[in-house]
Amino acid sequence: MKSHSEIIESGKKVVLHEAETIKNLVTFINDDFAKCVELIYQSEGRVIITGIGKSANISQKIVATLNSTGTPAIFMHAADAIHGDLGIVQKNDVVICVSRSGDTPEIKVLIPLLKTMGNKIIAMISNTHSVLAQQADYILNAFIDSEACPNNLAPTSSTTAQLVMGDALAVALLEYRDFSSTDFAKYHPGGTLGKKLYLRVNDLYHNNQRPQITEDASIDQVIMEMTTKRLGATAVVNTIGELSGIITDGDLRRMLISKRPIDELLAKDIMGKNPRTIDENQLAVQAFQVMEQNNITQLIVVNGTKYVGMIHIHDILKEGIV
């Protein structure tokens, strides 16, 4: 039975071993890597990524990353490809074969078929002397000295190297085509990342009532407006409807503590001047950042200089974007 210290040491060895493997990959981000990026970018087809075993699992992740960053990609299992799925590959597609050894039986069968079809082949490989490496048009070198497994058998460092090389390829393509955050949002409309990039204040504040009182409103009127609109604050406007300030629950509490005569006070006497505001076209996540930085729970929403409503921190939190 291993002791806790031995278990910890075992885990650390794996992390350090794989970290060194990844560090060494920098050597292989070279002209061959650049040519692969250019080939995929200039291709009129898609990227077909194939592999066998654990490399197939990594291939699927690379496909997902490419698709999410604007490079159309499809996964094709190498074993299924030679049993009917080769029809996935179209004329202008670029095929990336992911393999550590490059000599698995399925890959050996698949490569001549792809070459007959005329598709360009990129080998993401550790063994540059393999059949795959020799037959491929381009090479993404994911070389490793050994697996992190003490028996040098279980795919560990090799799959990590493939994963990182795939990320490097996807990001290089992203930057090559000037893929923006707006583009990214198009591919992630339903997720948290997408919402951060497209959900705007204008999409949220309309669901709230619009608390508003005049500068000369009585404290009773202030309390009534805040109570009925349930946002914990109300905007204060002047006689021509321009924003003058804001009154929050905190302002009311401070008024009571000061023991000033309530009957003699007006909204303008207790309001906070120069309140924090946000334009309705700003991103919702930016509204949250303003609230967080200023330790407040609501923001006045404006359209230019016009008061149009109020957004509460709960409106943003329930969208799950922070």
Beta strands, then each sheet from edge to edge (+ up, - down):
strand 1: 47-51
strand 2: 73-77
strand 3: 94-99
strand 4: 120-125
strand 5: 138-141
strand 6: 212-214
strand 7: 233-237
strand 8: 243-248
strand 9: 272-273
strand 10: 277-279
strand 11: 298-303
strand 12: 306-312
sheet 1: 2+ 1+ 3+ 4+ 5+
sheet 2: 6+ 7+ 8- 9+
sheet 3: 10+ 11+ 12-
end
